[in-house]
């Protein structure tokens, strides 16, 4: 009897020991959730969607395989085509044999068939269809490889310096690399540059030819505040996810790469978003991502020197640029009824009404001289200094910071047309800045009477898909 009691007591003691050990393991796991991702593929970053501030980072700049996160860039370039008017939602895209032979996930498109752009977008967002990604690439770039080169150029222009694309789908390719930071940048760029089309990332179901496809992003509809963006998986990458999360005025964009399973990746993402949303800002100036120049696809023939010049009709306001000394002040110059704005460092902008082109005087090139010793060249006379008024005081707005002077000028011309009465009396100017070793050109309008006038102009421009914020220098 004594032996039985002792044995029973020992068993109860052992059970307490086991329970205590299990509890300790559980507490340790809960305190360090990142250990479940302690593998060579793991990387993550959480960014304040408003300011761009990094709130959390693990291996954010280490090279990783993007997998189907690649399709975010495929869609970015498709949205560029739509915004530029080179495609419409009803445009039909032809399916090649190469596209039809892509590995799953796919819609199973047949060679020679077509698919509308609106269906292609939803198929990429929900089903993550590889055959559709190649269809988009070939119809825009001519070939998938040419489109991939454009994807890479665009990525670098957006500041995604560690990203290289080799295909449009994300199927395995050893040369296709990115980082968690670059994918977060792309997620923010999609929202800033294409707000009209970005909302399609919230699509939860897609119906096509009698079949219904669900979105691979399981956080949609399950976690309030999630409005996208994209999942991805290949064996070499693990389970990847880029998410956009809102709580009131607070906004986060986050990347998780290298999850062991889709479920554990989703749980980790949700934990990061809930943990850091309280640290996101609720006000302040939005950190704008430099917009990549929109180069036309195969539908438009380009001159070898660059983008096509816009067709200017008589009486249409146009934008011109000229070089000025690097240290010239930011000042407007009144000349011949036009307003010329000299910018800090490199350029001036003129917006005025130009009708018929005027002839330009040319200096004839001298022929060979009969005298053996050529005549000395005379220095060109220096232009007389021009008195210049100051740039208007008061509130300003900025609509972009782009890596090209011509893009800034073209954008301001379009904004002036689209802004209507809000920009009628505003003074446009540009400002060159250095950011991360890259020269960017701010496109701005000055001369607003107060904050409300500047913000009203921004609201008008945002309705037409411009990025815009008001500032009081």
Phi and psi in degrees as a GROMACS rama.xvg file:
@    title "Ramachandran Plot"
@    xaxis  label "Phi"
@    yaxis  label "Psi"
@TYPE xy
-62.0306  -40.7851  UNK-2
-60.8169  -41.6898  UNK-3
-63.6897  -42.1302  UNK-4
-64.0926  -41.8376  UNK-5
-62.8622  -44.8308  UNK-6
-61.6133  -43.0216  UNK-7
-62.3742  -41.7787  UNK-8
-62.3957  -41.0751  UNK-9
-62.8381  -40.519  UNK-10
-64.3178  -40.9632  UNK-11
-64.7017  -38.2383  UNK-12
-63.7191  -42.1524  UNK-13
-64.4777  -38.2214  UNK-14
-64.6212  -37.2984  UNK-15
-64.9202  -39.382  UNK-16
-62.8407  -45.73  UNK-17
-62.1973  -43.4404  UNK-18
-62.0136  -40.9799  UNK-19
-64.934  -39.073  UNK-20
-64.9275  -43.1319  UNK-21
-62.4235  -41.4913  UNK-22
-63.0953  -41.0407  UNK-23
-62.6349  -42.0676  UNK-24
-62.8423  -42.2461  UNK-25
-64.1156  -42.7128  UNK-26
-63.6903  -42.4444  UNK-27
-62.2276  -42.7349  UNK-28
-64.6809  -39.6748  UNK-29
-68.1955  -34.1526  UNK-30
-74.1314  -25.5352  UNK-31
-130.296  71.952  UNK-32
-64.6387  -24.1764  UNK-33
-67.7543  -16.7478  UNK-34
-65.6612  -24.2957  UNK-35
-67.4787  -15.0415  UNK-36
-109.437  19.5427  UNK-37
-75.2416  75.7768  UNK-38
-144.235  166.491  UNK-39
-66.9195  -13.7178  UNK-40
-94.7199  -12.6931  UNK-41
-73.0833  136.691  UNK-42
-156.536  148.266  UNK-43
-157.511  153.829  UNK-44
-153.681  144.537  UNK-45
-125.319  125.166  UNK-46
-123.025  137.891  UNK-47
-65.7221  116.773  UNK-48
-64.5877  -21.7529  UNK-49
-86.5221  -49.4635  UNK-50
-100.721  -16.6042  UNK-51
82.9241  2.43882  UNK-52
-67.5765  135.873  UNK-53
-83.5299  120.097  UNK-54
-98.8989  -21.5367  UNK-55
-155.556  142.334  UNK-56
-154.406  131.686  UNK-57
-141.523  115.487  UNK-58
54.9375  33.7148  UNK-59
-66.2771  -23.2974  UNK-60
-109.065  9.39518  UNK-61
-79.4076  140.517  UNK-62
-66.0745  136.253  UNK-63
-140.663  160.341  UNK-64
-84.8641  127.509  UNK-65
-74.3791  -24.2993  UNK-66
54.4863  -137.576  UNK-67
-76.5457  -1.36364  UNK-68
-59.8072  -21.6578  UNK-69
-50.6227  -37.1788  UNK-70
-65.7903  -15.6293  UNK-71
-61.3711  -42.4037  UNK-72
-72.8587  -37.5284  UNK-73
-56.6959  -43.5618  UNK-74
-71.1624  -36.6967  UNK-75
-56.5495  -45.7789  UNK-76
-71.0443  -33.6362  UNK-77
-64.9321  -40.4345  UNK-78
-64.04  -35.1766  UNK-79
-58.154  -43.8848  UNK-80
-63.7221  -41.0122  UNK-81
-65.8743  -44.5564  UNK-82
-66.4724  -34.642  UNK-83
-79.1259  -7.36777  UNK-84
81.7417  9.16851  UNK-85
-81.1493  -15.049  UNK-86
-138.626  160.839  UNK-87
-126.355  166.465  UNK-88
-61.2255  -25.5017  UNK-89
-92.6152  -2.30617  UNK-90
-59.2961  134.157  UNK-91
-97.0988  128.028  UNK-92
-101.192  130.524  UNK-93
-80.1949  144.365  UNK-94
-101.771  123.024  UNK-95
-91.9717  169.687  UNK-96
-65.4982  -39.248  UNK-97
-59.8461  -44.7906  UNK-98
-63.1322  -41.7151  UNK-99
-67.1041  -19.5807  UNK-100
-92.7891  7.15029  UNK-101
-67.0952  150.651  UNK-102
-71.442  155.657  UNK-103
-62.3701  155.506  UNK-104
-78.646  140.856  UNK-105
-157.225  164.232  UNK-106
-86.8185  -18.7932  UNK-107
82.1396  38.9305  UNK-108
-68.8036  146.302  UNK-109
-96.4544  144.343  UNK-110
-58.0865  136.689  UNK-111
89.4016  -13.9077  UNK-112
-81.6278  178.232  UNK-113
-134.089  161.161  UNK-114
-142.125  137.322  UNK-115
-70.954  152.086  UNK-116
-57.0408  -42.4869  UNK-117
-61.5542  -36.6665  UNK-118
-73.5643  -35.9749  UNK-119
-62.1768  -42.1582  UNK-120
-61.5639  -49.4132  UNK-121
-67.0682  -32.2382  UNK-122
-67.5481  -35.2479  UNK-123
-73.8208  -39.0651  UNK-124
-69.4361  -40.9907  UNK-125
-96.5489  -65.0214  UNK-126
-75.206  -20.4798  UNK-127
55.8616  48.9822  UNK-128
-74.0142  120.488  UNK-129
-69.792  -36.088  UNK-130
-65.59  -36.2216  UNK-131
-68.5591  -37.8927  UNK-132
-58.7894  -41.6378  UNK-133
-70.6004  -36.4489  UNK-134
-58.6579  -46.7054  UNK-135
-60.8438  -45.4874  UNK-136
-61.0785  -45.9711  UNK-137
-70.2101  -34.6175  UNK-138
-76.4511  -20.8851  UNK-139
-95.7953  -46.4324  UNK-140
-99.5141  -6.55029  UNK-141
90.2205  -51.7227  UNK-142
-133.772  158.553  UNK-143
-64.9534  -37.276  UNK-144
-66.5057  -39.6688  UNK-145
-65.6697  -39.4194  UNK-146
-64.4235  -39.6976  UNK-147
-63.1785  -36.08  UNK-148
-65.7538  -39.1973  UNK-149
-66.374  -37.3066  UNK-150
-58.494  -44.2439  UNK-151
-66.3082  -43.5858  UNK-152
-60.427  -42.6138  UNK-153
-64.4626  -42.3895  UNK-154
-57.966  -45.7742  UNK-155
-66.0273  -37.2052  UNK-156
-65.6885  -28.8303  UNK-157
-80.9247  -5.73219  UNK-158
98.5372  5.99829  UNK-159
-87.0082  70.7165  UNK-160
-70.2688  -19.6378  UNK-161
-102.172  18.5844  UNK-162
-111.621  134.613  UNK-163
-134.653  131.522  UNK-164
-109.429  140.69  UNK-165
-117.395  -18.3335  UNK-166
-148.444  173.152  UNK-167
-95.3854  -6.50658  UNK-168
-106.793  -32.3428  UNK-169
97.9879  4.03356  UNK-170
-61.09  155.725  UNK-171
-51.762  129.164  UNK-172
-157.893  122.338  UNK-173
-63.6691  -21.7187  UNK-174
-89.6762  -4.1203  UNK-175
-92.8522  105.48  UNK-176
-132.888  156.952  UNK-177
-156.982  -169.91  UNK-178
-137.886  163.221  UNK-179
-61.5653  -38.9766  UNK-180
-64.2945  -44.5771  UNK-181
-63.122  -37.5854  UNK-182
-69.0671  -34.0612  UNK-183
-66.8075  -38.7565  UNK-184
-60.7162  -43.4769  UNK-185
-64.2465  -38.9681  UNK-186
-61.214  -41.8006  UNK-187
-70.4099  -36.5948  UNK-188
-64.0383  -39.1452  UNK-189
-58.5614  -40.0746  UNK-190
-75.0711  -38.7382  UNK-191
-73.6093  -42.097  UNK-192
-91.1263  -24.8892  UNK-193
-134.421  56.2282  UNK-194
-61.1877  -30.6672  UNK-195
-63.8944  -39.5556  UNK-196
-95.9847  -21.1144  UNK-197
-58.503  -33.9698  UNK-198
-60.6734  -15.5663  UNK-199
-68.2418  -16.6696  UNK-200
-68.3662  -12.5404  UNK-201
-84.507  -2.09995  UNK-202
-60.8544  122.099  UNK-203
-95.3837  -27.8646  UNK-204
-138.152  148.688  UNK-205
-136.387  124.715  UNK-206
-105.388  130.025  UNK-207
-148.121  119.001  UNK-208
51.2785  48.7758  UNK-209
84.1753  -2.64855  UNK-210
-114.376  149.613  UNK-211
-114.148  129.907  UNK-212
-116.414  130.436  UNK-213
-90.0995  154.558  UNK-214
-71.8027  134.813  UNK-215
-68.9573  -16.5207  UNK-216
-81.8952  98.5301  UNK-217
-75.2401  -12.1126  UNK-218
-74.9869  -21.8725  UNK-219
-63.6908  126.193  UNK-220
83.3953  -15.4659  UNK-221
-104.33  -24.494  UNK-222
-123.413  110.679  UNK-223
-61.1296  132.69  UNK-224
105.203  -14.689  UNK-225
-79.1302  128.408  UNK-226
-126.216  24.6594  UNK-227
144.948  -175.631  UNK-228
-128.756  -58.962  UNK-229
-155.672  144.623  UNK-230
-104.009  168.563  UNK-231
-164.11  147.216  UNK-232
-158.852  129.388  UNK-233
-138.11  165.168  UNK-234
-59.8092  -37.4964  UNK-235
-71.7121  -22.2058  UNK-236
-99.238  -27.9749  UNK-237
78.3629  -166.962  UNK-238
-92.1734  120.301  UNK-239
-110.641  155.595  UNK-240
-159.912  133.736  UNK-241
-114.347  127.812  UNK-242
-125.099  148.817  UNK-243
-119.96  129.147  UNK-244
-135.883  130.892  UNK-245
-119.471  139.142  UNK-246
-139.425  102.546  UNK-247
63.9215  -126.11  UNK-248
-89.269  -4.18923  UNK-249
-85.6262  141.725  UNK-250
-142.326  132.497  UNK-251
-123.661  146.159  UNK-252
-124.145  127.264  UNK-253
-134.883  151.711  UNK-254
-125.968  133.875  UNK-255
-126.19  128.207  UNK-256
-129.03  146.391  UNK-257
86.3531  20.2249  UNK-258
-61.2201  146.677  UNK-259
-75.4467  -31.8623  UNK-260
-140.691  161.878  UNK-261
-62.9496  -37.6205  UNK-262
-67.6255  -45.4987  UNK-263
-67.2762  -36.0202  UNK-264
-61.5305  -45.828  UNK-265
-62.6934  -41.7677  UNK-266
-64.6293  -41.3099  UNK-267
-65.4336  -42.9741  UNK-268
-60.2712  -48.1094  UNK-269
-58.9945  -40.0982  UNK-270
-65.3777  -42.0494  UNK-271
-64.0595  -44.1943  UNK-272
-63.4021  -44.1622  UNK-273
-67.6302  -33.4418  UNK-274
-70.6112  -36.7841  UNK-275
-107.07  -5.58374  UNK-276
-61.511  -32.7048  UNK-277
-67.3394  -17.7371  UNK-278
-92.78  -5.73222  UNK-279
-74.3508  151.331  UNK-280
-78.519  154.99  UNK-281
-110.273  -6.44952  UNK-282
-156.262  178.234  UNK-283
107.265  171.508  UNK-284
-73.9257  136.347  UNK-285
-74.7588  132.966  UNK-286
-78.9594  108.631  UNK-287
-83.8439  139.868  UNK-288
-90.3799  129.4  UNK-289
-56.4349  131.153  UNK-290
-85.7058  134.722  UNK-291
-71.7735  139.906  UNK-292
-57.9821  136.13  UNK-293
-87.4473  100.37  UNK-294
-90.4874  132.552  UNK-295
-62.8948  157.081  UNK-296
-87.7165  -152.977  UNK-297
-70.6814  -15.2911  UNK-298
-75.6557  -16.5996  UNK-299
-122.008  129.159  UNK-300
-84.8087  128.57  UNK-301
-104.066  142.955  UNK-302
-66.1166  151.726  UNK-303
-63.084  -25.0253  UNK-304
-77.3891  -12.8768  UNK-305
150.34  -152.931  UNK-306
-70.222  152.958  UNK-307
-69.2327  149.112  UNK-308
-78.1296  140.336  UNK-309
-68.1931  149.46  UNK-310
-79.499  121.965  UNK-311
-104.995  119.697  UNK-312
-87.0665  153.7  UNK-313
-55.0788  136.069  UNK-314
86.1206  -4.79217  UNK-315
-84.5401  131.847  UNK-316
-61.8321  135.579  UNK-317
-127.002  167.098  UNK-318
-117.531  130.42  UNK-319
-127.387  161.549  UNK-320
-132.907  151.463  UNK-321
-146.573  156.109  UNK-322
-85.9334  137.429  UNK-323
-130.857  167.654  UNK-324
-56.1466  147.857  UNK-325
-60.1778  -30.5882  UNK-326
-102.836  21.2544  UNK-327
-64.5899  140.439  UNK-328
-71.299  163.226  UNK-329
-80.6346  95.2436  UNK-330
-141.622  142.603  UNK-331
-83.6072  149.034  UNK-332
-124.528  122.039  UNK-333
-82.725  125.273  UNK-334
-154.791  119.864  UNK-335
56.0834  36.8345  UNK-336
82.962  -4.17505  UNK-337
-101.851  163.693  UNK-338
-112.666  116.14  UNK-339
-105.873  129.893  UNK-340
-115.632  113.562  UNK-341
-84.0058  135.265  UNK-342
-101.238  164.538  UNK-343
-60.6327  122.49  UNK-344
90.1287  -59.4138  UNK-345
-133.133  -18.3275  UNK-346
-148.508  164.957  UNK-347
-128.11  153.66  UNK-348
-124.559  134.038  UNK-349
-123.044  123.372  UNK-350
-120.976  117.614  UNK-351
-158.836  -179.094  UNK-352
-93.9237  113.398  UNK-353
-111.305  129.89  UNK-354
-103.424  -107.349  UNK-355
-77.7992  141.901  UNK-356
-65.4872  139.312  UNK-357
-96.2677  146.523  UNK-358
-64.6016  145.601  UNK-359
-106.337  126.522  UNK-360
-69.3822  132.114  UNK-361
-115.172  143.464  UNK-362
-88.9335  120.032  UNK-363
-65.3748  143.339  UNK-364
-79.9089  123.474  UNK-365
-66.7611  141.929  UNK-366
-79.6091  -177.008  UNK-367
-64.4314  135.662  UNK-368
-84.4161  139.263  UNK-369
-70.4161  -17.4893  UNK-370
-84.0028  139.581  UNK-371
-63.1556  -40.3383  UNK-372
-92.883  118.982  UNK-373
-66.376  149.074  UNK-374
-68.3856  143.597  UNK-375
-65.5648  142.402  UNK-376
-77.8002  140.975  UNK-377
-94.5067  136.655  UNK-378
-69.0554  139.852  UNK-379
-66.4586  139.635  UNK-380
-64.3289  142.654  UNK-381
-76.7471  138.148  UNK-382
-66.7123  146.842  UNK-383
-68.5593  141.987  UNK-384
-63.5601  146.428  UNK-385
-115.84  130.075  UNK-386
-70.2513  132.435  UNK-387
-125.532  131.025  UNK-388
-73.512  165.135  UNK-389
-78.0053  159.938  UNK-390
-65.0269  141.088  UNK-391
-55.451  138.309  UNK-392
-74.7439  168.821  UNK-393
106.182  -165.021  UNK-394
-73.1235  150.914  UNK-395
-131.275  168.991  UNK-396
-130.848  149.297  UNK-397
-120.164  130.815  UNK-398
-106.575  -13.5037  UNK-399
-174.626  162.659  UNK-400
-134.676  107.157  UNK-401
-120.06  157.681  UNK-402
-83.3881  10.0902  UNK-403
-137.031  135.558  UNK-404
-60.3795  -47.8546  UNK-405
-62.7434  -34.9173  UNK-406
-67.1249  -38.7441  UNK-407
-63.9382  -41.8864  UNK-408
-65.3515  -46.7672  UNK-409
-62.0888  -40.2086  UNK-410
-64.3142  -40.0424  UNK-411
-67.4324  -36.5097  UNK-412
-63.3449  -44.4134  UNK-413
-65.7465  -40.6909  UNK-414
-64.6187  -38.4735  UNK-415
-60.5733  -41.7062  UNK-416
-66.7004  -43.1551  UNK-417
-78.3072  -25.7804  UNK-418
-75.3692  -20.3134  UNK-419
58.7029  -133.293  UNK-420
-63.3906  -25.7456  UNK-421
-65.983  -28.2636  UNK-422
-113.375  7.8226  UNK-423
-58.9068  -40.122  UNK-424
-107.431  7.48003  UNK-425
-79.2982  152.994  UNK-426
-104.874  116.162  UNK-427
-81.4104  144.811  UNK-428
-157.517  164.176  UNK-429
-121.206  160.128  UNK-430
-144.131  124.654  UNK-431
-87.4496  133.92  UNK-432
-134.7  161.152  UNK-433
-107.953  127.745  UNK-434
-141.79  115.367  UNK-435
61.6285  33.19  UNK-436
80.1937  5.90216  UNK-437
-117.197  137.893  UNK-438
-85.7004  125.193  UNK-439
-118.697  154.487  UNK-440
-120.783  112.132  UNK-441
-75.1562  133.813  UNK-442
-104.804  114.873  UNK-443
-133.873  158.169  UNK-444
-125.802  132.705  UNK-445
-116.341  167.918  UNK-446
98.3559  19.2147  UNK-447
-80.6122  140.066  UNK-448
-69.0626  -30.4685  UNK-449
-158.828  177.795  UNK-450
-62.5963  -40.4581  UNK-451
-63.8713  -37.2785  UNK-452
-65.6983  -41.2685  UNK-453
-65.9129  -43.9033  UNK-454
-68.0273  -33.8528  UNK-455
-63.6084  -40.5356  UNK-456
-62.5819  -41.2367  UNK-457
-63.6377  -42.7155  UNK-458
-60.6235  -40.2235  UNK-459
-63.3103  -41.8914  UNK-460
-72.1455  -37.1689  UNK-461
-64.1894  -31.9749  UNK-462
-64.661  -17.674  UNK-463
-110.962  26.2443  UNK-464
71.8502  22.3176  UNK-465
-88.2352  147.78  UNK-466
-83.287  141.497  UNK-467
-160.636  141.462  UNK-468
-147.746  152.598  UNK-469
-94.9321  148.094  UNK-470
-149.099  152.4  UNK-471
-119.958  93.2865  UNK-472
